[in-house]
């Protein structure tokens, strides 16, 4: 277990890496990739604030699209997990309510991460727009 994992575990009360794996490694990795893409385009847009409007708008739209894609992938991952869970419940017949509640909790991890990616992307887009307007106003 690494130091970062231990410190986040103490702060948030759970291990992030374990929750990441519980949410579905493939789906959560795709959402993480969308977050990294949105962060990349955010840095690219921040460095080109004084650049041409077309380049700035393109980067801002790419941030928004990457964030939205992360949200959509997370909901698709959640629905696929729910379908698998309901198939298992159907095969088992009777299931304890605490097992069902635990499964539903795990199913909500992916959309939670997708919403976080979406919020980060849109906050970045909002800040970029605000900074661009301030940059243009100071140039005039």
GIZI-V269305 format. One record per run of one state. SS is the DSSP state (H for helix, E for strand, C for the rest). FROM is the first residue (numbers start at 1). TO is the last residue. If there is no record, write none. Layout:
SS:FROM:TO + SS:FROM:TO
//
This chain:
C:1:2 + H:3:12 + C:13:15 + H:16:22 + C:23:24 + H:25:47 + C:48:52 + H:53:92 + C:93:96 + H:97:139 + C:140:140
//
